[in-house]
Amino acid sequence: MPINFNSTNEYFVLPEHNASQLYSVGTDIVEFSRVFRLNKKNPAVFNRLLNDSEKKIIKKCCREFEKTEWTARFFAMKEAVMKSCGIGWQEGVSWQDIELKKSLFTQSTNIRGELKMKIKGLINKNLVVSAKHEKLVVAYAVSLKK
């Protein structure tokens, strides 16, 4: 049975996987206003959150709101990935260990560093991530058994 999620652009489907391969689903919700305030108060936190390719995406945005939107999206997606793996930054995992790739609406991940070591042999490192946003970003990450 394929895994279907109602994403920002209709559905994304994992046709080559079935429900017995599901390890976990992680979710996170972030308010844009919270990210905007955090950016004003301590902009250095985003250097820890974002890797170089993600910073390039944000630099392309011309309006402040779009920068906040993208940063909130990355934050929520990375938190959802950690939750789907059952591991958090308290256990030595860095936001830099998760690189989000592909399009605006459905993204895959490149897992590296401490997180890669902790999930080795347990979870497929190619997690699928999706996010929906209005005033909030709601992100989901699906991790599959290896």
Backbone bond lengths (Angstrom), bond angles and torsions (degrees), N, CA, C in turn:
res aa  C-N    CA-C-N  psi(-1)  N-CA   C-N-CA  omega(-1)  CA-C   N-CA-C  phi
1 M - - - 1.446 - - 1.525 108.72 -
2 P 1.336 119.54 127.05 1.461 121.03 179.40 1.520 111.16 -71.10
3 I 1.308 115.85 155.54 1.462 122.05 176.97 1.514 107.06 -96.89
4 N 1.334 118.11 120.78 1.460 122.54 -178.67 1.519 109.66 -118.11
5 F 1.325 116.33 137.98 1.452 121.44 174.14 1.506 108.93 -130.20
6 N 1.326 117.60 137.11 1.441 120.65 174.50 1.516 106.94 -77.79
7 S 1.301 117.08 108.07 1.453 124.56 -174.82 1.521 108.95 -102.46
8 T 1.308 117.88 -174.81 1.455 121.72 179.31 1.515 112.20 -61.33
9 N 1.301 117.90 -34.36 1.469 122.05 178.80 1.522 109.60 -114.13
10 E 1.307 117.75 73.00 1.453 122.54 178.37 1.527 111.69 72.42
11 Y 1.342 117.04 -113.12 1.453 121.18 -174.84 1.512 111.20 -130.34
12 F 1.303 116.95 151.70 1.456 119.00 162.08 1.509 106.56 -120.12
13 V 1.309 115.86 143.47 1.457 121.60 -172.08 1.522 109.02 -126.92
14 L 1.290 116.24 141.35 1.460 122.17 173.69 1.524 107.44 -108.78
15 P 1.339 118.22 77.96 1.464 119.89 -171.37 1.512 114.84 -66.55
16 E 1.326 118.28 -25.44 1.454 119.83 -176.63 1.533 112.56 -83.83
17 H 1.318 117.90 0.12 1.462 121.45 -178.56 1.515 109.66 -118.53
18 N 1.316 116.25 154.12 1.452 119.24 173.83 1.523 109.50 -120.88
19 A 1.313 116.73 170.11 1.456 121.74 -173.40 1.526 113.05 -60.54
20 S 1.330 118.34 -27.39 1.470 119.79 179.75 1.524 111.64 -69.64
21 Q 1.327 117.89 -15.14 1.461 121.47 178.15 1.523 112.48 -89.55
22 L 1.312 117.92 -4.60 1.461 121.74 -179.00 1.518 110.35 -69.13
23 Y 1.323 116.74 125.17 1.461 121.21 175.10 1.522 108.97 -90.93
24 S 1.330 116.55 -53.93 1.456 119.93 -177.69 1.527 110.42 -166.15
25 V 1.321 115.19 161.16 1.460 122.34 172.84 1.516 106.95 -122.17
26 G 1.326 116.57 129.65 1.460 121.29 176.78 1.508 109.58 -112.55
27 T 1.316 117.06 148.21 1.458 120.81 178.27 1.522 109.93 -138.49
28 D 1.318 115.81 153.28 1.460 120.93 176.23 1.519 108.71 -149.70
29 I 1.327 115.90 146.52 1.467 122.45 178.59 1.520 108.01 -125.83
30 V 1.333 116.05 129.39 1.468 121.60 -178.37 1.524 108.96 -132.27
31 E 1.332 116.73 133.96 1.463 121.71 174.26 1.520 109.80 -84.65
32 F 1.346 116.45 135.42 1.465 120.02 176.30 1.521 111.19 -56.68
33 S 1.322 116.45 -41.54 1.469 120.00 -176.77 1.523 111.56 -61.01
34 R 1.322 117.37 -35.60 1.463 121.15 178.13 1.533 110.77 -65.12
35 V 1.327 116.82 -43.60 1.467 121.37 179.34 1.522 110.05 -66.67
36 F 1.331 117.14 -40.28 1.465 121.14 179.05 1.533 110.24 -61.65
37 R 1.338 117.28 -46.07 1.478 121.16 178.62 1.524 111.34 -63.52
38 L 1.328 116.95 -42.29 1.458 120.88 179.25 1.527 111.14 -62.97
39 N 1.322 116.72 -40.20 1.461 121.16 178.87 1.529 111.19 -64.01
40 K 1.312 116.64 -39.49 1.477 120.39 178.20 1.527 111.03 -69.06
41 K 1.331 116.90 -40.05 1.463 122.08 -176.19 1.530 111.94 -75.49
42 N 1.339 117.39 -42.85 1.461 120.93 -174.33 1.535 110.55 -147.98
43 P 1.341 117.63 77.83 1.467 120.24 -177.20 1.533 113.91 -62.67
44 A 1.321 118.37 -19.92 1.475 121.49 -179.52 1.524 112.16 -65.34
45 V 1.322 117.56 -22.90 1.467 120.07 -179.54 1.531 110.83 -61.67
46 F 1.322 117.26 -28.53 1.461 120.03 -177.98 1.524 112.16 -76.22
47 N 1.316 117.57 -20.22 1.464 119.80 172.49 1.521 110.58 -68.40
48 R 1.330 116.77 -30.32 1.467 120.54 176.20 1.530 111.43 -78.97
49 L 1.328 116.48 -31.64 1.465 121.74 -177.00 1.525 112.36 -76.43
50 L 1.332 117.43 -44.73 1.467 122.28 -169.10 1.518 112.36 -101.02
51 N 1.329 116.86 140.20 1.459 120.50 171.78 1.529 108.56 -91.22
52 D 1.303 117.88 178.17 1.472 121.60 -172.93 1.527 113.16 -60.36
53 S 1.325 118.22 -43.52 1.471 119.71 -178.45 1.531 111.14 -66.29
54 E 1.324 117.45 -35.74 1.462 121.01 178.05 1.527 110.56 -70.56
55 K 1.332 117.44 -37.39 1.475 120.86 176.52 1.518 110.91 -63.22
56 K 1.341 117.89 -36.48 1.468 121.31 177.80 1.523 110.74 -62.65
57 I 1.321 117.02 -41.37 1.471 120.81 178.32 1.519 109.46 -61.09
58 I 1.320 117.15 -45.09 1.459 120.74 -178.29 1.526 111.25 -67.92
59 K 1.327 118.15 -37.49 1.471 120.70 178.75 1.524 112.00 -64.24
60 K 1.336 117.78 -27.48 1.465 121.50 178.26 1.531 111.62 -69.03
61 C 1.319 116.54 -24.21 1.462 119.88 -179.73 1.527 109.50 -71.52
62 C 1.309 115.89 134.36 1.462 118.23 -174.78 1.523 113.03 -95.02
63 R 1.323 118.34 -25.42 1.458 120.21 -178.45 1.524 110.82 -102.06
64 E 1.309 116.15 148.41 1.468 121.52 -178.54 1.526 111.61 -59.37
65 F 1.342 116.79 -38.48 1.461 119.56 -179.08 1.520 110.78 -63.35
66 E 1.348 118.25 -40.01 1.458 120.67 179.61 1.527 110.76 -64.72
67 K 1.328 117.27 -36.27 1.468 120.52 177.01 1.521 109.92 -63.87
68 T 1.310 116.47 -42.89 1.466 120.99 178.20 1.523 110.18 -64.35
69 E 1.329 116.37 -42.10 1.458 121.66 179.78 1.532 111.59 -59.78
70 W 1.322 116.67 -48.15 1.461 121.15 179.37 1.521 111.77 -65.57
71 T 1.323 117.16 -42.13 1.463 120.45 179.47 1.525 110.56 -63.15
72 A 1.323 117.02 -43.45 1.471 121.22 177.88 1.526 110.21 -62.43
73 R 1.321 116.53 -40.78 1.467 121.54 178.25 1.528 110.62 -60.45
74 F 1.336 117.07 -49.37 1.462 120.74 179.87 1.529 111.11 -62.60
75 F 1.337 116.65 -43.28 1.463 120.74 179.93 1.531 110.24 -59.03
76 A 1.345 116.67 -51.07 1.472 120.93 -177.29 1.527 111.05 -63.64
77 M 1.326 116.80 -41.18 1.458 119.55 -179.28 1.522 112.04 -65.72
78 K 1.323 116.90 -41.46 1.468 119.74 179.88 1.526 111.01 -67.33
79 E 1.327 117.04 -39.18 1.467 119.92 175.97 1.534 110.33 -63.58
80 A 1.337 117.81 -40.85 1.468 121.33 178.84 1.528 110.90 -63.89
81 V 1.331 117.15 -39.46 1.463 120.73 177.71 1.531 110.09 -61.75
82 M 1.335 116.53 -47.10 1.476 119.37 179.66 1.525 110.67 -59.60
83 K 1.329 116.31 -42.80 1.462 119.80 -179.99 1.523 111.41 -65.07
84 S 1.330 117.26 -38.44 1.471 118.81 -179.82 1.528 111.58 -68.48
85 C 1.327 116.41 -23.19 1.475 121.04 176.66 1.526 111.85 -88.57
86 G 1.333 116.37 -11.66 1.460 120.39 -178.39 1.516 113.05 74.09
87 I 1.330 116.64 23.66 1.465 122.61 -176.01 1.521 108.61 -136.02
88 G 1.328 116.54 140.64 1.458 120.02 179.30 1.510 112.92 -124.99
89 W 1.324 115.11 175.60 1.462 119.52 -178.55 1.523 111.99 -66.60
90 Q 1.327 118.13 -18.03 1.475 120.64 175.84 1.519 111.39 -64.21
91 E 1.338 116.37 -21.53 1.464 121.60 -178.45 1.527 112.30 -98.55
92 G 1.323 116.37 22.54 1.456 120.48 175.31 1.516 115.29 91.78
93 V 1.325 117.20 3.17 1.460 120.88 178.39 1.525 108.86 -84.56
94 S 1.312 115.88 141.03 1.465 121.72 -179.41 1.522 109.66 -108.72
95 W 1.331 116.72 150.94 1.461 119.99 172.99 1.531 109.93 -60.09
96 Q 1.318 116.56 -27.68 1.466 121.32 178.88 1.540 111.67 -67.90
97 D 1.333 117.00 -17.74 1.474 121.20 178.24 1.525 112.05 -70.24
98 I 1.334 116.60 -13.98 1.460 122.10 -177.54 1.523 108.45 -116.68
99 E 1.319 116.14 115.93 1.466 120.82 175.37 1.518 108.05 -110.51
100 L 1.324 116.02 123.20 1.457 120.80 179.67 1.518 109.61 -88.47
101 K 1.331 116.11 134.10 1.463 121.74 -176.03 1.525 109.97 -126.70
102 K 1.309 115.39 162.81 1.466 126.55 172.55 1.516 112.79 88.15
103 S 1.343 116.79 -144.39 1.460 121.72 -166.74 1.519 113.58 -84.99
104 L 1.325 114.74 178.17 1.461 121.87 -178.64 1.522 112.42 -63.01
105 F 1.331 118.29 -38.74 1.454 119.97 -169.66 1.521 114.82 -96.65
106 T 1.302 118.92 -45.04 1.453 121.26 178.42 1.513 107.93 -120.56
107 Q 1.304 115.91 126.57 1.451 119.67 -174.47 1.521 110.09 -129.62
108 S 1.304 113.73 155.10 1.457 119.49 171.69 1.524 107.00 -111.59
109 T 1.310 115.88 176.85 1.458 119.35 -174.34 1.516 111.77 -125.10
110 N 1.297 114.17 156.58 1.455 122.18 167.30 1.523 105.13 -116.88
111 I 1.316 116.55 112.11 1.466 121.76 -177.82 1.517 108.58 -97.06
112 R 1.324 116.14 134.28 1.466 120.33 -179.77 1.527 109.45 -148.02
113 G 1.309 115.97 -176.19 1.457 121.85 175.05 1.522 113.98 62.74
114 E 1.313 115.04 -144.44 1.470 122.49 -176.51 1.532 112.16 -61.40
115 L 1.319 117.44 -38.98 1.463 120.23 179.60 1.526 110.79 -62.85
116 K 1.313 117.09 -42.16 1.467 120.97 178.64 1.528 110.48 -60.06
117 M 1.332 116.68 -41.72 1.471 120.89 179.18 1.528 111.16 -65.48
118 K 1.334 117.29 -39.02 1.459 120.61 -176.20 1.533 112.92 -72.75
119 I 1.333 118.29 -29.98 1.465 120.16 -178.84 1.528 113.05 -97.75
120 K 1.316 117.16 -2.01 1.461 121.73 -176.80 1.531 110.92 -54.23
121 G 1.328 115.71 128.67 1.453 121.43 178.77 1.518 114.44 79.77
122 L 1.324 117.51 -7.14 1.457 121.69 -176.24 1.527 111.83 -108.94
123 I 1.345 115.11 -46.82 1.461 121.06 -174.30 1.522 109.09 -126.43
124 N 1.331 116.01 142.34 1.454 121.50 171.70 1.523 107.27 -63.32
125 K 1.329 118.43 127.57 1.469 120.75 -174.27 1.522 113.40 -75.14
126 N 1.332 118.56 -5.65 1.461 121.82 177.85 1.522 109.47 -96.54
127 L 1.308 116.81 81.01 1.449 122.24 -179.99 1.519 109.36 -81.52
128 V 1.333 116.53 152.29 1.457 121.85 176.24 1.515 108.07 -106.34
129 V 1.336 115.58 135.00 1.456 121.23 -175.65 1.526 108.94 -129.21
130 S 1.321 116.70 141.40 1.454 121.29 176.91 1.521 108.40 -140.51
131 A 1.341 115.89 150.14 1.466 119.53 179.34 1.514 110.31 -142.57
132 K 1.307 115.92 148.45 1.461 124.26 175.55 1.512 106.60 -124.17
133 H 1.334 116.84 140.02 1.463 117.36 -179.84 1.514 112.25 -141.38
134 E 1.292 115.11 147.11 1.461 127.15 169.65 1.527 103.48 -139.73
135 K 1.349 117.10 -98.62 1.461 120.85 171.22 1.522 109.92 -93.01
136 L 1.319 114.83 -15.39 1.456 122.72 177.47 1.519 108.48 -120.98
137 V 1.312 116.02 154.15 1.463 120.48 168.15 1.520 106.01 -106.45
138 V 1.321 116.53 126.85 1.456 121.98 174.47 1.520 105.92 -115.14
139 A 1.327 116.56 118.46 1.470 121.41 -176.00 1.521 109.85 -118.62
140 Y 1.330 114.67 143.65 1.457 122.53 176.02 1.514 109.02 -126.21
141 A 1.320 116.96 140.50 1.455 122.32 174.07 1.514 108.11 -128.10
142 V 1.327 116.16 135.35 1.454 122.26 178.86 1.516 108.09 -112.88
143 S 1.333 116.99 122.56 1.460 120.78 174.86 1.515 108.52 -111.01
144 L 1.322 114.41 139.89 1.456 121.85 -177.37 1.516 110.66 -113.43
145 K 1.325 116.15 147.09 1.457 120.75 176.12 1.513 109.34 -62.19
146 K 1.315 115.06 150.26 1.464 120.25 179.00 1.504 110.45 -74.92
